[in-house]
Amino acid sequence: MSYTSPWLWQPVPDATKSPLMVIIPCAGSAAQTYRALARALSERFDVAIVQRPGRMERRQEKAITAMQDLLAPLAQAVNGLAGGRPVLLGGHSLGALIAYELAAGQHIPALAGIVAMAMAAPSALTPVTHSYKTMDDREFAAYMATNYHGIPERLLAEPALLSLFLPALRADMVMFEDYRPESIKKLSIPILALSGGEDDLAPAASMRPWAEVAGAGFNHEIIAGDHFFPTKSPAEVAGIIKKFAAVT
C-alpha cells in the first residue's frame, strides 16, 4: 500500500524514483500552485508538494502560525513517503526557511540537499517592520498586494474569494514575522540557491549567505524573473535542480 498524508500532494506519484523531491510552497500558496514545476521535475524525481493546513482540501483546518508547530508533523509525512530514499527539499520563499529548520533540527535523516528559492539566508534576514497580527483584513490585503505582490488581482476584485485566501496567507506571514533561528547552524548537506534577477524581495546579495550554512557544497544561480519565478519558469527551474541533483 502506498503512503499517503494530508501534508503531501503528489500530482504524478512514482515511488520507483529516487530521490524524493519535496517542494515547500511560499506564504499563502497551496500545493496545486506548483503543479507545473512538479511535472517538470517528475522526469527525474518522485515529487511531492507540501500542503500546509488552511488551504484547498485542508481549508477547514486551522492554519499554523508557529514554525516549531509545523516541523514534526511535516517531517513525519516526508519520512513516511520517502521510505528510506534520499530526500531533496525545495523551499520557495518562506518554504526555504522551513527547509532550513527541518535540516538544522535533523528531522529528516535521509536529507541529501536543499534548494532555497527566493529567500534571504537565515543570517541575512531583516526584521519585519509591520505586524501582520494587528492589521485588519483590508489593511493586510492592501499591504501584501503593494509590498509583496502576493495577492493575484482576480482575488482582490472578489471579496468572497479573498476571504478564503487571507487566513492562510496571514498565518504564514505571522510565522515569518515571528521566525527567529535559535542559532545559525552549518548543515552537512549541499545547498543550491536560486534567485530571481528582478526579485526585489530576495535580491541575489541576500541569498549568497546561504553558502555559510552549506557544509557540502554551494551553488548560486540567478534566473530571469521576479519573486515568483519558480511557478512562472518551471522548466528552467527544474533543469537547474536536475543538474544540482546529479552532483549531490
C-alpha positions in Angstrom: 0.0 0.0 0.0 1.4 3.4 -0.9 2.0 6.0 1.8 -0.4 9.0 1.9 -0.6 12.0 4.1 -2.7 15.2 4.0 0.7 17.1 4.3 1.9 16.0 0.9 0.2 16.3 -2.5 1.5 14.3 -5.5 0.3 15.1 -9.0 2.5 12.4 -10.6 3.5 9.9 -7.8 6.2 7.4 -8.7 7.7 5.6 -5.8 10.2 3.8 -8.1 12.2 7.0 -8.5 14.8 8.3 -6.1 15.4 10.8 -4.6 12.1 12.1 -3.3 11.9 15.8 -4.2 9.7 17.8 -1.7 8.6 21.3 -2.7 7.6 23.6 0.1 5.4 26.5 -1.1 5.7 30.2 -0.4 3.4 32.0 2.0 -0.2 31.6 1.3 0.2 29.2 -1.6 -1.4 25.8 -1.9 0.4 22.8 -3.3 -1.5 23.0 -6.5 0.2 26.3 -7.4 3.4 24.2 -8.1 1.8 21.6 -10.3 3.8 22.7 -13.4 7.1 22.6 -11.5 6.3 19.2 -10.1 5.5 17.8 -13.5 8.8 19.3 -14.9 10.7 17.7 -12.1 8.9 14.3 -12.3 11.1 13.2 -15.2 13.8 12.8 -12.7 12.3 12.6 -9.2 9.3 11.3 -7.3 7.8 14.7 -6.4 5.6 15.7 -3.5 4.4 19.2 -2.7 3.7 20.3 0.9 0.1 21.2 1.6 0.0 23.2 4.9 -3.3 23.4 6.8 -5.7 26.1 6.0 -5.8 25.7 2.2 -7.5 23.7 -0.5 -8.6 20.3 0.8 -7.3 21.3 4.2 -9.1 24.6 4.3 -11.2 23.5 7.3 -8.1 23.1 9.4 -6.6 25.9 11.3 -3.5 27.3 9.7 -0.3 27.1 11.6 1.4 30.3 12.7 4.5 28.9 14.6 7.4 27.3 12.8 8.1 24.8 15.6 4.5 23.5 15.4 5.0 22.7 11.7 8.2 20.8 11.7 7.4 17.5 13.5 4.2 16.6 11.6 5.7 17.7 8.3 8.9 15.7 8.9 6.8 12.6 9.8 5.0 12.8 6.5 8.2 13.3 4.5 10.0 10.5 6.2 7.0 8.2 5.7 6.7 8.9 2.0 10.5 8.7 1.5 10.6 5.2 3.0 14.4 5.5 3.4 15.1 7.1 0.0 17.2 10.2 -0.2 15.3 13.5 0.1 15.8 16.8 -1.6 13.9 19.8 -0.1 13.0 22.7 -2.5 11.7 25.6 -0.5 10.2 28.8 -2.1 10.4 32.0 0.0 9.0 31.0 3.4 9.4 27.4 2.3 13.1 27.8 2.2 13.2 28.7 5.9 11.1 25.7 6.7 13.5 23.5 4.7 16.4 25.0 6.7 14.8 24.3 10.0 14.0 20.7 9.0 17.6 20.3 8.2 19.0 22.2 11.2 16.9 20.1 13.5 17.9 16.8 11.8 14.2 16.0 11.3 14.9 14.1 8.0 17.7 11.5 8.4 17.9 10.9 4.6 18.2 14.6 3.6 20.6 14.9 0.7 20.3 18.6 -0.1 18.3 21.8 -0.1 17.2 24.1 -2.9 16.5 27.5 -1.5 14.4 29.7 -3.8 13.7 33.5 -3.4 14.5 33.8 0.3 17.3 35.5 2.1 19.6 33.2 4.1 18.7 32.9 7.8 21.7 35.1 8.7 20.7 37.8 6.2 17.0 38.2 7.2 15.9 41.8 8.0 13.4 42.5 10.8 9.7 42.7 9.9 8.7 46.3 10.4 4.9 45.8 10.2 2.9 43.5 12.5 0.7 41.2 10.4 -1.2 40.2 13.6 -2.8 43.6 14.2 -3.8 44.6 10.7 -7.5 44.2 9.7 -8.2 42.2 6.6 -8.4 45.2 4.3 -5.2 46.7 5.5 -3.4 43.4 5.4 -4.6 42.6 1.8 -3.6 46.1 0.6 -0.1 45.8 2.3 0.5 42.4 0.8 -0.6 43.4 -2.7 1.5 46.6 -2.6 4.7 45.3 -0.9 4.8 41.6 -1.7 2.8 41.4 -5.0 1.4 38.4 -3.1 -2.3 38.6 -3.9 -3.5 38.0 -7.5 -5.5 40.8 -9.0 -8.5 38.5 -9.5 -8.7 37.8 -5.8 -8.5 41.5 -4.9 -11.6 42.0 -7.1 -13.5 39.2 -5.5 -14.1 39.8 -1.7 -15.6 36.3 -1.2 -12.6 34.5 -2.7 -10.2 36.9 -0.9 -11.8 36.0 2.5 -10.9 32.3 1.8 -7.3 33.1 0.8 -6.4 35.6 3.6 -6.3 33.4 6.7 -3.7 31.0 5.3 -1.6 33.9 4.0 -1.8 35.8 7.2 -0.8 32.7 9.3 2.2 32.2 7.1 3.2 35.9 7.3 2.9 35.7 11.1 5.1 32.7 11.1 7.7 34.7 9.1 7.2 37.7 11.4 8.0 35.6 14.5 10.7 33.5 13.0 14.0 33.8 14.8 16.5 31.0 14.3 17.9 29.8 17.7 21.3 29.7 16.1 22.7 29.6 12.6 23.8 26.0 12.1 26.1 24.8 9.4 24.5 21.9 7.7 26.2 18.7 6.4 24.5 18.9 3.0 24.9 20.9 -0.2 22.7 23.9 -0.9 21.5 25.3 -4.3 20.3 28.9 -4.0 18.1 30.2 -6.8 17.4 34.0 -7.1 15.1 35.9 -9.4 17.0 38.6 -11.3 14.2 41.0 -10.8 13.2 39.9 -7.3 13.3 43.0 -5.0 12.1 40.9 -2.0 15.0 38.5 -2.0 17.8 40.0 -4.1 20.8 37.9 -5.1 23.0 39.6 -2.5 20.7 38.4 0.4 20.9 34.8 -0.9 24.6 34.4 -1.2 25.0 33.9 2.6 23.3 30.5 2.2 26.9 29.5 1.5 27.6 30.0 5.2 25.4 27.1 6.2 26.2 24.8 3.2 28.6 22.2 4.6 29.0 20.1 1.5 29.0 22.5 -1.4 27.1 25.6 -2.5 25.9 26.9 -5.9 24.0 30.1 -6.6 22.1 30.6 -9.9 20.2 33.7 -11.0 17.1 33.2 -13.1 15.2 35.9 -15.0 12.1 36.8 -13.2 10.5 38.2 -10.0 9.8 36.6 -6.6 7.5 34.0 -8.2 9.9 32.6 -10.8 9.5 29.0 -9.5 5.9 29.0 -10.7 6.4 31.2 -13.7 9.5 29.4 -15.2 9.1 25.8 -14.1 11.0 24.2 -16.9 14.1 26.4 -16.3 14.0 25.9 -12.5 13.6 22.1 -12.9 16.5 21.9 -15.3 18.8 23.6 -12.8 17.6 21.4 -9.9 18.2 18.3 -12.0 21.8 19.3 -12.6 22.2 20.0 -8.9 20.9 16.6 -8.0 23.3 14.9 -10.4 26.3 16.0 -8.4 24.9 15.7 -4.9 
